Amino acid sequence: QVQLQESGPGLVKPSQTLSLTCTVLGGSITTSDYAWSWIRQPPGKGLEWLGVILYDGSIYYSPSLKSRTSISRDTSKNQFSLQLSSVTPEDTSVYYCARETKKLRDYASYDYWGQGTQVTVSS
């Protein structure tokens, strides 16, 4: 049974950096053929994929947010993290981490999700 848990500050000031960590239990983030994604859902809107780190450490970002996004991992703690810089109120959202399984050109599947954490950008 794989469990994911997001953690980090729930309030960030505009222009600052949003930082979140996902702790994974019950499975290794280095296990072959799995990937670990960050996804968000703003109020009243759909899911938006932010980026992913593969089991081998390869990283890919959403083109629309690439310039502001950084994903990293700590294999000794079985954690991966998200940093989103220069935030604005438009970045207010529930942020999720999730395990990615099958990936084709236009879609992917996620079998395990964290509960999500609310992050509000406000002064």
C-alpha positions as CSV (number, residue, x, y, z in Angstrom):
1,Q,0.0,0.0,0.0
2,V,1.6,3.3,-1.2
3,Q,0.8,6.4,0.7
4,L,1.7,10.0,-0.2
5,Q,1.5,13.0,2.1
6,E,2.0,16.7,1.1
7,S,3.5,19.1,3.5
8,G,4.5,22.7,3.6
9,P,3.2,26.2,4.4
10,G,-0.4,27.0,3.6
11,L,0.1,30.7,3.1
12,V,2.7,32.3,0.8
13,K,3.2,36.0,0.0
14,P,3.1,37.3,-3.6
15,S,6.5,37.2,-5.3
16,Q,7.8,34.6,-2.9
17,T,8.5,30.9,-3.5
18,L,6.0,28.2,-2.7
19,S,7.7,25.1,-1.4
20,L,6.1,21.7,-0.8
21,T,7.3,18.2,0.1
22,C,5.8,14.9,-0.7
23,T,6.6,12.0,1.6
24,V,6.1,8.5,0.2
25,L,5.5,5.5,2.3
26,G,5.1,1.9,1.2
27,G,7.1,2.3,-2.1
28,S,10.4,3.6,-3.2
29,I,10.6,6.7,-5.5
30,T,13.5,4.9,-7.3
31,T,11.6,1.8,-8.2
32,S,11.8,1.2,-12.0
33,D,9.1,2.5,-14.3
34,Y,7.2,4.7,-11.8
35,A,7.1,8.5,-11.8
36,W,6.1,11.1,-9.3
37,S,4.1,14.1,-10.2
38,W,2.9,17.4,-8.9
39,I,-0.7,18.5,-9.8
40,R,-2.8,21.4,-8.7
41,Q,-6.5,22.4,-8.8
42,P,-7.4,26.0,-8.4
43,P,-10.8,26.9,-7.0
44,G,-13.6,26.1,-9.4
45,K,-11.2,24.8,-12.1
46,G,-9.8,21.6,-13.4
47,L,-6.6,19.7,-12.6
48,E,-3.3,21.2,-13.9
49,W,-0.2,19.1,-14.2
50,L,2.9,20.9,-13.0
51,G,5.8,18.5,-13.5
52,V,7.2,15.0,-12.8
53,I,10.3,13.4,-11.6
54,L,11.0,9.8,-12.9
55,Y,12.4,6.9,-10.9
56,D,15.8,7.6,-12.5
57,G,15.8,11.3,-11.6
58,S,14.8,12.7,-15.0
59,I,12.6,15.8,-14.6
60,Y,9.9,17.3,-16.9
61,Y,7.9,20.4,-16.4
62,S,4.7,21.9,-17.8
63,P,5.8,24.3,-20.6
64,S,3.6,27.1,-19.2
65,L,5.2,27.0,-15.8
66,K,8.7,25.7,-16.6
67,S,10.4,29.0,-15.9
68,R,9.1,29.1,-12.3
69,T,9.1,25.4,-11.4
70,S,11.7,23.3,-9.8
71,I,11.3,19.6,-8.7
72,S,13.8,17.7,-6.7
73,R,14.1,14.6,-4.6
74,D,15.8,13.2,-1.5
75,T,16.1,9.5,-2.0
76,S,17.4,8.9,1.5
77,K,14.1,10.3,2.9
78,N,12.0,8.9,0.0
79,Q,10.7,12.4,-0.6
80,F,10.3,14.7,-3.6
81,S,9.6,18.4,-3.5
82,L,8.2,21.3,-5.5
83,Q,9.3,24.9,-5.6
84,L,7.2,27.5,-7.5
85,S,8.8,30.9,-7.6
86,S,7.4,34.4,-8.1
87,V,3.9,33.3,-7.0
88,T,0.8,35.4,-7.6
89,P,-2.8,35.0,-6.3
90,E,-3.4,32.9,-9.5
91,D,-1.3,30.2,-8.0
92,T,-3.7,29.8,-5.1
93,S,-4.8,26.2,-5.3
94,V,-5.0,22.7,-3.8
95,Y,-1.7,21.0,-4.5
96,Y,-1.4,17.3,-4.9
97,C,1.4,14.8,-5.3
98,A,0.7,11.6,-7.1
99,R,2.3,8.4,-8.5
100,E,2.2,8.2,-12.2
101,T,1.9,4.9,-14.0
102,K,1.0,4.5,-17.7
103,K,2.0,7.4,-19.9
104,L,1.0,7.9,-23.5
105,R,1.3,11.0,-25.7
106,D,-1.8,12.9,-24.5
107,Y,-2.6,11.3,-21.1
108,A,-1.3,9.6,-18.1
109,S,-2.7,7.6,-15.2
110,Y,-2.2,8.1,-11.5
111,D,-2.9,5.3,-9.1
112,Y,-2.0,6.9,-5.7
113,W,-2.6,10.5,-4.6
114,G,-1.9,12.5,-1.5
115,Q,-4.8,14.1,0.3
116,G,-3.9,17.5,-1.2
117,T,-2.8,20.6,0.6
118,Q,-4.4,24.1,0.3
119,V,-1.9,26.9,-0.5
120,T,-3.1,30.4,-0.6
121,V,-1.1,33.3,-2.1
122,S,-2.0,36.5,-0.3
123,S,-0.4,39.5,1.3
